[in-house]
Amino acid sequence: MSRIAEFQPVFVEHYIPNELQEGKLYISKKYRIAIHKCACGCGQEVVTDFDNKRGWDFKNNDDNTVTLYPSIENFNLRCKSHYCIRNNKVVWCKNKEV
């Protein structure tokens, strides 16, 4: 189990693949959702719904990188990981939210 340092954004039109690849952040603008395997390397799928009360959203930056915000708190997963995705890079959090 090794941590992921950077995600590659993959924009999907109609569906999210059944088998996710590590290090890929699948984003559907149409369905307003992003899915990826946890950055800690545990293999769990992490879903960020852009229409939920948590308020997740993403920004497609000018340099073709993606920022997902606010932070991703996987406290419901066994790993309890907490990180941000900024310009495709994983930034590990120590405090409640970034």
Sequence and secondary structure as in RCSB ss.txt:
>XXXX:A:sequence
MSRIAEFQPVFVEHYIPNELQEGKLYISKKYRIAIHKCACGCGQEVVTDFDNKRGWDFKNNDDNTVTLYPSIENF
NLRCKSHYCIRNNKVVWCKNKEV
>XXXX:A:secstr
     B EEEE SS   SS  TTEEEEETTTTEEEEE TTSS  EEEEETTSTT  EEEE TTS EEEEEEEE T
TSTT  EEEEETTEEEE SSS  
